[in-house]
């Protein structure tokens, strides 16, 4: 055996590298440290450092080697990696989640008869993207975790990032529009210094019109927009109290469907839901002439906005008792308004359905057949397109949602102009219908509420079916840069 002792080995020109042995050789350092030809170093006596084996493992490598870090790929299924046998103090091993799948397919660290963190049990790694380092200390504690981290923590995005719906952008804001059921998936929750809350518009489905009078109520509407983003908007008085906080998770989205118009009382629209916000479907139009088929006597007429009362052709009745109540169940701010009443003296037109901002108009008449007037549907709420996108019904610089359906008239007297029939409220409410009458006064078919506005369906007089309500919409908006 030959031995060479020197104080220092240096390159000849002080600008190169020193090579010990040829490629493929293993050089043994007297202190017991080794460097192998795949670039793995071990046994140099330092604690807290490993050299990574850049060949990923998909199965147990057997007894792991001290000083080596292993990239474990569990994408094909859970695996086990066994720690070194008969370890010595200072031995060190590390493992990393190569495919970011430890959360679904766990990596189990086999203890190989030694304790891990003082426990005689294996260690399960189940955090996606994690890296973990173990150092052997003694027989009592065994292997101790000295360092761990997660790749998702290496970079924190200050702004929300999400998927789902139809995505558009306006300035620094991203807008997700859902015209049907879907999922809003937050993949980064952001921070307060960037964004971690969202603005929202949640409109329920509109109520259906009745076959003998009342217009359908608009779908309940709840929204929030950050201060200063919609100055002067008609809907702004009903702005919600606060934006919604979001975290990294999936949020199911429910978009309410518009209700059916019926020959009798109109059906109630379906709710729309996002996170903690539920907007209630619009009430159906009331059916006349019996007051017992209107308002509080029939729960179908109450809703986000109430349905209009059915026409009265009987004895005088108290109009305050026969229209659908809006903002049912109550929210603050209110999610809608009441429907309109019918007349107080018989032979009166149907009431208009309530809108988000304006209540439904009252039906009227002079107790003479053919002289009825239908109430107009209540007005919906207008918001700038720059806030929630180019949806809704345009009017000036705003887009309107949740208008009530118009109340119908009989129209059997040809001298009654069809213009006396109730018109749908701005925001997708449908016009009422006229059964008869000489052109140009009638007939006219009741009009459905506009899709994805939550508009109420128009009422129809005096036979046939009222029109359907319009479907709702859910829109989510947040700062993304």
Secondary structure, DSSP 4 states (H G I P E B T S, - for coil): ------S----TTSSS----S-TT--EEPTTS-EE-TTS-EE-SS-SS--EEEEEEESS--SBPPTTEEEEE--TTS-EEEEPPSS--TT-EEEEEETTS-TTTSPEEEE-TTS-BTTBSS-EEE-STTEEEEEEEEETTTEEEEEEEEEGGGS---SS-EEE-SEEEEETTEEEEEESSSEEEEEEE---TTS--EEEEEEEPPPPPPPTTBPPPPPPPEEEE--TTSSTT-TTGGG--SSPEE--SSEEEEE-PPPPPP-SSSPPPPPPEEETTEEEPPPPPPPB-S-GGGSGGG-GGG-SSSPPPPPPB-SS---GGGSS--SSSS--SS-S--PPPP--SSSSBPPPPPP-SSSPPPPPB--SSTT--BPPPPPP-EEEEHHHH-S-SEEETTEEEE-PPPPPPB---STTS-GGGSPPPPTTTPPPPBB---STTS--B---PPPTTTTPPPPPB-SSS-PPPPPP-EEEEEEE--
